[in-house]
Amino acid sequence: MATVIDGKLAAEKVIATVTQASAALEGQKGVRPGLAVVIVGDDAASHTYVAAKSRMAKQCGFNSIQHSLPGDTTQEALEALVAELNADPAIHGILVQLPLPKNLDSEGVTQLVAPEKDVDGLHVVNAGKIATGDFETGLVSCTPAGSMLLVKQALGDDLSGLNAVVIGRSNLFGKPMALLLLAANATVTMAHSRSKDLASICKNADILVAAVGRSEMVKADWVKPGATIIDVGINRIPAPEKGVGKTRLVGDVAFSECEKVAGSITPVPGGVGPMTIAMLMANTVVAASRALGVAVPKF
């Protein structure tokens, strides 16, 4: 039976380090890390995420600012706000909550955020720095960064000699995750919806990372005995056992059957999810430390 990797516990450790670093910054420089979150429209899930991020930022001792804009906000108005936040020295991290309403150009707004304040790690400059192995000045996208911490917790910092398979090739997760694994000396295969015989590719993985958005797609016979599984999927499926119309969350991995084969595995919920917000806080304190010329904390 696999060891279940506790993402909540790992996230708590990251938050403790962030809170310490935040207090040290205020002590040394009299400045609190500033995080600005911009949300447009009334998407319920987005508002839930943003509320959780704001609560965590306050817990870490940040100067947390939220800009809630109406759904009919124009591209020009949103871009003007981002430009204003870029120019504000009290703001060290900027996060534009996605998805934006359909009338807005998400990519255009994302690329307007100053790379050194891009705590979501989505700017092409930060993507390029990760691709070239520059972890000293770049900011890594939060979900891959958090997933990588869980991998290292299970297997150590050096993954030499291990085969890693990432299912999913998105710019948001799959590509940066593969680059992080590569930087830790793993031999990396990127698989996706067009890959032939996906099951046999996965069967060779010592580290299997699933990020495809298909509920419980990875089955036990895809898993190499003893493998480390990181499940990034969040899918809501019917749960009639809970009552009429009820649902439950599952990942991209069939947890109950894969748990019997794997060496370690992340649950859904409670695995990668808590790490994403924790790494957002980590990126903010890193950005603030760099801006203020203070030693950057290690995570």
QUIMO-V275892 format. One record per pair of residues at least 6 apart in sequence whose ideal C-beta (glycine too) atoms are under 7 Angstrom apart, sorted by the first residue. I is the first residue (numbers start at 1). J is the second residue. If there is no record, write none. Layout:
I;J, I;J
This chain:
1;259, 1;260, 2;259, 2;262, 2;263, 2;264, 2;265, 3;263, 3;264, 4;265, 4;267, 5;150, 5;153, 5;154, 5;264, 5;265, 5;266, 5;271, 7;150, 7;266, 7;270, 7;271, 7;272, 7;273, 7;274, 7;275, 8;270, 8;274, 10;149, 10;150, 10;153, 10;275, 11;274, 11;275, 11;278, 14;278, 14;279, 14;282, 14;299, 15;60, 15;278, 15;281, 17;297, 17;299, 18;60, 18;281, 18;282, 18;285, 19;60, 19;61, 21;285, 21;289, 21;297, 22;32, 22;33, 22;60, 22;61, 22;62, 22;285, 23;61, 25;31, 25;33, 25;288, 25;289, 25;292, 25;294, 26;32, 26;61, 28;294, 29;292, 29;294, 31;292, 32;61, 32;62, 32;63, 33;62, 33;63, 33;92, 33;284, 33;285, 33;288, 34;62, 34;63, 34;90, 34;91, 34;92, 35;57, 35;62, 35;64, 35;93, 35;284, 36;65, 36;67, 36;85, 36;91, 36;94, 37;50, 37;53, 37;54, 37;66, 37;95, 37;97, 38;67, 38;69, 38;81, 38;96, 38;97, 39;46, 39;47, 39;50, 39;68, 39;97, 40;69, 40;71, 40;73, 40;78, 40;100, 40;101, 40;104, 41;71, 41;101, 42;71, 46;97, 49;97, 50;66, 50;97, 52;277, 53;277, 53;280, 54;64, 54;66, 56;277, 56;281, 57;64, 57;281, 58;64, 60;281, 62;284, 63;90, 67;81, 69;78, 71;101, 75;104, 75;105, 78;104, 78;109, 79;109, 79;112, 82;94, 82;96, 82;109, 82;112, 82;113, 85;91, 85;94, 86;113, 86;114, 86;117, 91;117, 92;117, 92;284, 92;287, 92;288, 92;291, 93;117, 93;119, 93;283, 93;284, 93;287, 94;113, 94;117, 94;118, 94;119, 95;119, 95;120, 95;280, 96;109, 96;110, 96;113, 98;106, 99;106, 100;106, 100;109, 110;122, 110;123, 111;123, 111;124, 113;123, 115;123, 115;125, 115;126, 116;287, 116;290, 117;287, 118;126, 118;139, 119;139, 119;280, 119;283, 119;284, 119;287, 120;141, 120;142, 121;139, 121;140, 121;141, 121;142, 121;283, 122;141, 126;138, 126;139, 127;171, 127;176, 129;137, 129;138, 130;138, 130;140, 130;176, 130;179, 131;179, 133;183, 139;283, 139;286, 139;287, 140;176, 140;180, 141;172, 141;176, 142;276, 142;279, 142;280, 142;283, 143;173, 143;232, 143;272, 143;276, 144;173, 144;176, 144;177, 144;180, 145;279, 146;272, 146;275, 146;276, 146;278, 146;279, 147;177, 147;209, 147;230, 147;232, 147;272, 147;275, 148;180, 149;275, 149;299, 150;230, 150;266, 150;272, 150;275, 151;207, 151;228, 151;230, 154;228, 154;264, 155;228, 157;184, 158;184, 158;185, 159;181, 159;184, 159;185, 159;186, 160;185, 162;186, 162;206, 162;207, 163;187, 163;204, 163;205, 163;206, 164;181, 164;186, 164;187, 164;188, 164;205, 164;206, 164;207, 164;209, 165;189, 165;191, 165;201, 165;202, 165;205, 165;208, 166;174, 166;177, 166;178, 166;188, 166;190, 166;191, 166;209, 167;191, 167;192, 167;209, 167;210, 167;211, 167;212, 168;174, 168;192, 168;211, 168;212, 169;175, 169;190, 169;192, 173;211, 173;232, 174;190, 174;211, 177;209, 178;188, 178;190, 181;188, 181;207, 182;188, 186;207, 189;201, 191;198, 191;201, 195;201, 199;221, 199;222, 202;208, 202;218, 202;222, 202;223, 203;222, 203;224, 204;224, 205;224, 205;227, 206;224, 206;227, 206;228, 207;227, 207;228, 208;223, 208;227, 208;229, 209;230, 209;232, 210;218, 210;231, 210;232, 210;233, 210;252, 210;253, 211;232, 211;233, 211;252, 212;233, 212;252, 213;233, 213;235, 213;252, 214;252, 215;235, 215;237, 215;250, 215;252, 216;250, 216;253, 216;254, 217;252, 218;252, 218;253, 218;254, 218;258, 219;254, 219;257, 220;254, 220;257, 220;258, 220;260, 220;261, 223;229, 223;258, 223;261, 223;262, 225;261, 226;263, 227;262, 227;263, 228;262, 228;263, 228;264, 229;253, 229;258, 229;262, 229;265, 229;266, 230;266, 230;272, 231;251, 231;252, 231;253, 231;266, 231;268, 231;271, 231;272, 232;252, 232;272, 233;251, 233;252, 233;268, 234;249, 234;251, 234;268, 234;273, 235;250, 235;251, 236;247, 236;249, 237;247, 237;248, 237;250, 238;247, 239;246, 239;247, 239;248, 242;248, 249;268, 249;269, 250;268, 251;268, 255;265, 255;267, 258;265, 259;265, 266;272, 282;299, 285;297, 286;296, 289;295, 289;296, 289;297, 290;296
